[in-house]
């Protein structure tokens, strides 16, 4: 699959995932903040672009953060909540400890930029900011852009126990991965396209031709036998 096609499927899948993952999806709308914060999308895009110019890690870090948020109790930004004395939050689950700090930082910076506009202050959910930032990093890394439905509520509950069994493991076989993605309304094709995100990480370091060969090899591996090396890439 060509890189552009892959990215297209990837973003379509993300849009689809939002549709399926959120129980109140019927109430989401691209114009949700038209009155309360009309310039929201450009404010977020500007903040994300600035962060992207500082480090390319912004791309894989934000994308993975979104994925890890959505697969646990929907796209409600609960992965951003900090642990307290008597509660261990999602972000401290072993599966989330390797989430890169630049993903969190991207949302924090975009939220600060939004809140710097008096009209927008505390009007926009972090869940929507993360969804918009994810769309923006995909576009900034050469992928397509797409419309983001808005109006998610931020989750108020975040527990490590809720993460158990909800995120894919490097040891999962194809059937396990398929069921996990199916539980989130995603098909095997979605799973394969979404897993192609690893190219976003690898692209920075190796020439594109090599990435293409590597990508094709991995796609073949995924169809045949999901190896423990799938997605096991680091910036
Ligand atoms: C198919 C099942 C998947 C498995 C088993 C898996 C597992 C992993 C593992 C083990 C890592 C390395 C973590 C580390 O640094 O220690 C990783 C990295 C990553 N995963 Fe996945 N993942 C999967 C699917 C996805 C999907 C669907 C996305 C997003 C759409 C995603 C986004 C990423 C990104 C961007 C990184 C690199 C993060 C960075 O280097 O900052 N993964 N994944």
Boltz pocket constraint, residues with backbone or C-beta under 6 A from the ligand:
constraints:
  - pocket:
      binder: B
      contacts: [[A, 57], [A, 59], [A, 60], [A, 61], [A, 63], [A, 64], [A, 67], [A, 98], [A, 99], [A, 100], [A, 168], [A, 169], [A, 170], [A, 171], [A, 172], [A, 177], [A, 191], [A, 194], [A, 195], [A, 197], [A, 198], [A, 200], [A, 201], [A, 230], [A, 231], [A, 232], [A, 233], [A, 234], [A, 235]]
      max_distance: 6.0
